[in-house]
Protein backbone atom coordinates (compact mmCIF):
# COMPACT_ATOMS: atom_id res chain seq x y z
CA UNK A 1 0.00 0.00 0.00
CA UNK A 2 1.45 3.33 -1.03
CA UNK A 3 1.27 6.64 0.80
CA UNK A 4 -1.92 7.65 -1.02
CA UNK A 5 -3.57 4.33 -0.28
CA UNK A 6 -2.65 4.58 3.38
CA UNK A 7 -3.89 8.17 3.56
CA UNK A 8 -7.21 7.15 2.00
CA UNK A 9 -7.46 4.24 4.44
CA UNK A 10 -6.85 6.52 7.43
CA UNK A 11 -9.30 9.13 6.11
CA UNK A 12 -12.01 6.48 5.72
CA UNK A 13 -11.32 5.15 9.24
CA UNK A 14 -11.57 8.66 10.71
CA UNK A 15 -14.83 9.27 8.84
CA UNK A 16 -16.30 6.01 10.18
CA UNK A 17 -15.28 6.95 13.71
CA UNK A 18 -16.85 10.40 13.39
CA UNK A 19 -20.08 8.78 12.17
CA UNK A 20 -20.05 6.36 15.11
CA UNK A 21 -19.39 9.18 17.56
CA UNK A 22 -22.30 11.19 16.15
CA UNK A 23 -24.57 8.15 16.27
CA UNK A 24 -23.58 7.46 19.88
CA UNK A 25 -24.32 11.08 20.78
CA UNK A 26 -27.75 10.86 19.16
CA UNK A 27 -28.51 7.58 20.91
CA UNK A 28 -27.54 9.06 24.27
CA UNK A 29 -29.78 12.09 23.66
CA UNK A 30 -32.71 9.87 22.71
CA UNK A 31 -32.15 7.59 25.70
CA UNK A 32 -32.11 10.62 28.01
CA UNK A 33 -35.32 11.84 26.37
CA UNK A 34 -37.20 8.55 26.15
CA UNK A 35 -35.48 6.22 28.61
CA UNK A 36 -33.64 2.98 27.96
CA UNK A 37 -35.17 0.37 25.65
CA UNK A 38 -36.88 -2.54 27.38
CA UNK A 39 -34.56 -5.45 28.15
CA UNK A 40 -36.45 -7.66 25.66
CA UNK A 41 -35.69 -5.19 22.87
CA UNK A 42 -32.03 -5.00 23.92
CA UNK A 43 -31.79 -8.80 23.93
CA UNK A 44 -33.40 -9.05 20.48
CA UNK A 45 -31.01 -6.43 19.09
CA UNK A 46 -28.00 -8.22 20.59
CA UNK A 47 -29.13 -11.48 18.99
CA UNK A 48 -29.44 -9.80 15.56
CA UNK A 49 -25.94 -8.36 15.91
CA UNK A 50 -24.53 -11.75 16.95
CA UNK A 51 -26.15 -13.47 13.98
CA UNK A 52 -24.87 -10.89 11.51
CA UNK A 53 -21.42 -10.86 13.07
CA UNK A 54 -20.82 -14.58 12.56
CA UNK A 55 -17.78 -14.98 10.38
CA UNK A 56 -16.87 -11.29 10.49
CA UNK A 57 -13.09 -11.04 11.04
CA UNK A 58 -13.25 -8.19 13.60
CA UNK A 59 -15.76 -10.16 15.64
CA UNK A 60 -13.87 -13.46 15.33
CA UNK A 61 -10.59 -11.96 16.56
CA UNK A 62 -12.23 -10.27 19.55
CA UNK A 63 -11.74 -6.71 18.25
CA UNK A 64 -15.49 -6.10 18.50
CA UNK A 65 -17.89 -7.64 20.97
CA UNK A 66 -21.64 -8.02 20.77
CA UNK A 67 -22.89 -8.03 24.33
CA UNK A 68 -25.82 -6.42 26.05
CA UNK A 69 -25.23 -3.76 28.64
Beta strands, then each sheet from edge to edge (+ up, - down):
end
